[in-house]
Amino acid sequence: MKAPRVTLEQWRTLQAVVDHGGFAQAAEAMHRSQSSVSYTVAKMQEQLDVPLLVIEGRKAVLTEAGEVLLRRSRTLVKQASQLEMLAINMDQGWEPEVRLVVDAAFPTDRLATALKAFMPLSQGCRVQLREEVLSGVEDCLLDDSADLAISGMSIAGYLPHQINQVEFIAVAHPEHALHQLQRQLTHDDLQTQLQVVIRDSGHHPIDAGWLGAEQRWTVTSISTAASLVASGLGFAWLPHHAIERPLQQGQLLPLALQQGTHRSHYMYLYANKDKPLGPATRILADLLIEHSMTN
């Protein structure tokens, strides 16, 4: 790739001429001589072999090509400034990236609210977001692929920060055989029916929740489990926040269990214990705590 013929400073000069309404005004704003500003713009046009400005009366006006190039140059100059600021932030210990691993059962709306609040404070820091199920979150902490992690499990050797509860509900389609019994359901009733469960994504999967059904089908995501159950296939315990719409639309109905229709699990925020938290990671952690508390 050939080196650019026009420098960022030349683009900044052209922007100043347009934004301040002329060569003299741009020279004053940039603390340069008018002849220097005029020469810079003339040199640009020569290097690009494209007319950028034309003189109409006593005013310099952008050509059609000049308007297009000026618009693109604003993005270029902004990105260059952001790149320089990122370098400064990194030199001061600001991380270029935060790796966040979240259990799939964690409410997405609360996660989105925290990330939205982090965006204007991120100073160029990227967020790598990854969803796991059950022990998959723990694996990410153990293999050093997470800076922050949200899990519903107690992870040995890590200090948890309790943030909120997630409510799980036992549900099935309204026309499912369990609802047709029209009475409180026992574990014996559930054992005869198909249960849809979400697979643990860890290297050494664990069984969690009630798994007493003789027939189980395993899927990899909460959304798939909800879709299958809403279509009339089996029953499942699913996070309430993930199935609010199908519950409201009558596609899912809570099972009338004698006990255990609703189960609540606390969620915990963990930090990588093998390296100190950088400023961006600390800010994101605080925002996750702030925006994840139960209303």
C-alpha positions, -999 to +999 in steps of 0.1 A: +000+000+000+013+034-010+020+060+017-007+088+018+004+119-001-017+142+022-011+144+059-036+146+087-025+182+094-033+192+058-068+177+062-072+196+095-062+228+077-088+223+050-115+217+077-105+248+095-108+269+064-143+256+058-154+256+095-142+291+102-153+307+069-120+315+052-082+315+051-078+345+074-102+331+100-086+296+098-051+311+102-062+330+134-079+299+149-048+277+142-023+304+152-006+303+118+000+329+091-026+332+064+001+325+037+009+292+055-027+281+055-032+291+018+000+273+008-011+241+027-045+240+009-029+248-025-003+220-020-031+196-011-049+203-044-017+198-062-009+165-045-044+152-050-048+167-085-084+175-075-098+210-070-111+213-034-119+250-032-129+277-057-130+314-050-164+330-054-161+367-048-141+370-016-151+336-003-136+301-007-163+276-016-160+238-016-162+220-050-184+189-053-153+167-049-141+189-020-174+183-001-170+145-005-134+145+005-139+169+034-167+147+048-145+116+047-116+135+061-135+143+093-139+106+100-102+101+093-091+129+116-115+117+144-102+082+142-066+093+143-074+114+174-091+084+190-061+062+182-037+087+198-059+089+229-061+051+232-023+050+231-021+075+259-047+056+279-029+023+274+003+040+286-016+050+318-027+014+324-061+016+306-070-018+290-076-021+253-102-048+259-123-063+287-133-099+284-168-104+300-183-139+304-219-141+314-242-170+322-269-172+296-296-171+323-285-135+333-311-109+322-300-095+288-318-061+294-298-055+326-266-064+308-274-041+279-281-012+303-247-017+320-229-019+287-247+012+274-236+031+305-200+019+300-198+030+263-192+068+269-167+060+297-148+033+278-122+056+261-117+032+232-117+000+254-135-028+236-157-054+253-155-090+243-188-106+255-192-143+257-222-163+269-218-197+287-240-221+306-234-232+342-198-244+347-187-229+313-184-196+331-161-211+357-139-227+330-134-192+314-121-179+348-099-209+353-083-208+319-077-170+321-101-161+292-123-139+314-116-106+332-151-104+346-176-132+349-213-135+360-224-169+372-251-185+393-225-209+408-202-207+438-167-209+423-140-221+446-111-198+452-129-167+439-146-139+459-182-135+447-201-103+447-239-110+449-257-089+424-293-102+419-316-131+416-329-149+385-363-166+388-369-199+370-404-211+362-416-246+353-436-242+321-453-261+293-476-253+264-512-248+276-523-279+257-495-301+271-506-333+288-495-320+322-520-291+321-548-315+310-546-332+344-561-301+359-547-306+394-515-300+413-487-319+398-463-342+416-428-353+407-443-386+396-463-368+370-432-351+357-412-383+355-435-396+327-430-365+305-403-352+283-381-325+299-361-300+278-329-290+295-300-266+286-266-282+282-238-271+305-212-256+283-183-265+306-155-290+300-169-311+329-206-306+327-227-308+358-264-316+363-284-287+378-320-282+386-347-309+387-338-337+362-361-364+373-378-370+340-370-404+324-368-388+290-347-356+285-338-337+254-308-314+257-304-281+238-276-255+238-296-223+244-324-209+265-342-195+234-342-229+217-356-246+248-383-219+250-392-224+214-395-261+217-416-260+248-438-232+233-444-255+204-458-282+227-427-303+231-420-312+267-417-290+297-388-270+311-376-247+339-367-214+321-357-179+333-388-158+338-373-128+321-365-149+289-401-161+285-422-130+294-436-126+259-447-162+253-462-162+288-482-130+280-492-144+246-504-177+261-479-199+244-465-210+277-482-216+310-467-222+344-471-258+357-492-262+388-466-281+409-472-290+445-438-275+451-410-260+431-429-242+403-407-212+409-370-213+418-348-184+424-310-184+420-286-157+430-261-144+404-226-134+414-200-112+398-164-126+398-131-110+388-100-126+374-079-132+406-046-138+388-042-102+375-050-068+389-081-050+376-074-022+353-095+011+354-118+001+326-125-033+341-133-017+375-157+008+359-175-020+340-177-041+372-192-012+391-218-006+364-227-043+362-233-042+400-253-009+398-275-020+369-280-056+380-296-051+414-332-063+417-357-035+414 
